[in-house]
Amino acid sequence: MSLILTREDYFPATNLPIAVAERMPQPSFPPHRHEFSEIVIVWRGNGLHVLNDRPWLITCGDVFYIRDNDCHSYDSVNDLALDNILYCRDRFRLSLDWSQLLPPQDDDAPGCWRLTTRGMALARGVISQLERESRKSDSLSIQLSEALFLQLALILRRHGYAADRPWALPEGEQLDLLMSALQGALHRPFDLAHFCQQNQLNERALKQLFRQQTGMTVGHYLRQLQLCQAKYLLRTQDCLISEVAARCGFDDSNYFSVVFTRDTGLTPSAWRQRFLPQHALLSDKIKA
């Protein structure tokens, strides 16, 4: 049973459409839903964000659009800093077609987006103003809050790209290029030296920048991405453990099992059994 976060707990007045909740750091937080929607922007650190039962490894530049019927949680956090921009669309006064300004909220839409370095700088300034104005309940402040929220939505659309669709990456800086390349390298080895040579980047400087922004090495980040994908496949697809290992970049399924068990405390088979229907578990016991 997930927690329900109410509007009364996060919006100081009933006429306020927007609120900003700064989480620096963001602690682990159990599964919950809320009576409002929110945009999550990650500024630094790393952690595990589970959205509607799908795990996402998150770090600086990640963006999530959370609907009021979504369930999500945070776990395994490490110096994770983020902003939650909470909003109630039924309280908006500006006559705008928000469906054109916010990503579609359906099952086919990307679960996680990323914001370029340039976009993060622009968004941070707007959020600072929005945080101040959203506390006030007078008419002009509410209209200004909506205008700032509109500006933020446009920045996210212009400078954002779908994390699981790296081919849509706009022209960006070196960290954005690397993040996109890693998202596309889950099933195969990644050669950082070749990547830097191909993109005319300084490998040492890029490693330092990556660790400064994410709190992880490039190799650790990629391995965590692969494990997140493995968890998702084990939960949602009925394929062999060896196939899951191969699709997540592991040539040796035994080594995959060792790494997975060390990270989760469960073997891949035991992890999958946690999410099997009770009648399937009973059937397995009878067969045994």
Buried (B, 14 or more C-beta within 10 A) or exposed (E): EEEEBEBEEBBEEEEBBBBBBEBEEBEEBEBBBBBBBBBBBBBBBBBBBBBEBBBBBBBBBBBBBBBBEBBBBBEBBBEBBBBBBBBBEEBBEEEEEEEEBBBEBEEEEBBBBBBBBBBBEBBEEBBEBBBBBBBBEEEEBBBBBBBBBBBBBEBBBEBBBBBBEBEEBEEBEBBBBBBBBBBBBBEEEBEBEEBBEEEEBEBEEBBEBBBEBBBBEBEEBBBBBBBBBBBBBBBEEEEEBBEBBBBBBBEEBEEBBEBBBEBBEBBBEEBBBEEBEEEEEEEEEEEE
